[in-house]
Amino acid sequence: MLKSRDQWFNEGQPVMRHLRDFENENNKETYCIFIAPTLHRDTLNTFWFAVKYEYEGSPQNIIPLTINDFICLLEKLVELKSKNIKLSHIQIKELFKSIIGAAKNENSVTTWFEKIPVHISDWGSNLLGNKNEN
């Protein structure tokens, strides 16, 4: 729930370290969703570097979301459920992969972060559109 630079200090490195430990113990592709009221620029830059380049030798899959972004994601899930569209873990993974892939293609952490809600919206709309075509 931290919003200031303390967020980076108290949560940046520990999140990456815990994720790396989990990755090493489970030897599976892993995604971490980091949710906070807002994200401090130092926290964003730290996670972006870990996603785009590496942390302890290899890239990580960290998706930073504001609480509002997370609410939008939940609303999409509720909308899909209300239309009897069943989701698989593969479809959710596709959303996560698109967000992570965008980080690798962006030259700005700000641009990447600002586009995360667009990825969520496009993903949900695509799933809703696919159902409407059937």
Sequence and secondary structure as in RCSB ss.txt:
>XXXX:A:sequence
MLKSRDQWFNEGQPVMRHLRDFENENNKETYCIFIAPTLHRDTLNTFWFAVKYEYEGSPQNIIPLTINDFICLLE
KLVELKSKNIKLSHIQIKELFKSIIGAAKNENSVTTWFEKIPVHISDWGSNLLGNKNEN
>XXXX:A:secstr
   STHHIIIIIHHHHHHHHHHHHHH S   EEEEESS  HHHHHHHHHHHHT BTTB   EEEEEHHHHHHHHH
HHHHHHHTT    HHHHHHHHHHHHHHHHH S HHHHHHHHHHHHHHHHHHHHHHHHH 
